[in-house]
Amino acid sequence: MGLHNHSKNFAANLAEIDGKRNLVGMAYDEMTGALVEMGLEKFRTKQVWSWIYHHGATDFAQMSTLAKPARDKLAAHFVVARPTISQDQQSTDGTRKWLLKMPDGQEVECVHIPEEDRGALCVSSQVGCTLTCRFCHTGTQRLVRNLEASEIVMQVMLARDKLGEWPSAKDERMLSNIVMMGMGEPLYNYDNVAKALKIIMHGEGIAISKRKITLSTSGVVPMIRQCGEELGVNLAISLHAVTDELRDQIVPINRKYPIKELLQACRDYPSASNARRITFEYIMLKGVNDSAADAKQLVRLLRGIPAKINLIPFNPWPGSAFECPDWDVIEKFGDIVNEAGYASPIRTPRGRDIMAACGQLKSASLRLSATERAAMDKIIAEKELAQGLEQVATA
């Protein structure tokens, strides 16, 4: 399925909530048009935008700089929505995972990973995932639909609510970074992701800089340059293998966009520089991709790319066929990469006890049952068959 057809076939339809339009997720010009259509002056947009995205207001009655007739008109036609929290879990290491129910009842997960004086929010872009990466729990879930821009922005706003970080501060906030690494492949939902990130980056609202936003892709090559040109955010690549033969098996999108094409797109990425290196994510799988030979080949592949490598110990999940290598094996791999001049930090697993670590996200409404493994294999087979038929049709 082509990118255009994918966006069309898996689009959401959340034009209204209880008969009213949601102002969250509207671009600035779009919001201006909506307010003018309701008989409000253009200058009201700046006020409403600030109340929603700087102050975090969810009730028009809070918008004290607007006259009461304007507030009443807004309340009659619009909402400032948030997802419903179906589940709120906190790890022993402070990681927090929310299972969020969107207005149509579909659920996604997002995760806040705190550090001493800052923190990153891992944001989802799809309900389920179109891909079938073998080590990833989300890949065992059918793709239900793309998230709209509003639903992506609402994850960030809800996290701000729960962390008590309104109004938006410029420094020392616990939601300081955004990583598009949650459920789904962001570049298969590019239009909505781009719209949402532009809202999140807007200087008069949430105001998170593009330098603190990272978009992770499994390798949707045609969209990588557009992402760099339009958004300029940090790029992360889910690589995980150094040969096409292995990557075809564990990251099946490689059959469509092989390593050579993917790395060329990285070399051409507009924002890449020594100051803003591309991150290559490499999940360590015992006996699969963790040898010294793999490490040396990784160095050869990345030669000439301003890069760093995140080594990620595999995080287990029910039904997985993989194991995490011993720590000394991971360290030896990292030493080889480091000695070649590439930073290769080993990511400390966070939130494993609440299934919030890398590769573990899956809607809690779809927990593993006694028969789920067979169903999981069937889903993967169906998705791979569809991908194979598409490749035949486009060959």
Summary of the structure (lengths in Angstrom):
residues: 395
radius of gyration: 21.4
end to end distance: 12.8
largest distance: 70.1
contacts: 1305
relative contact order: 0.12
helix: 41%
strand: 16%
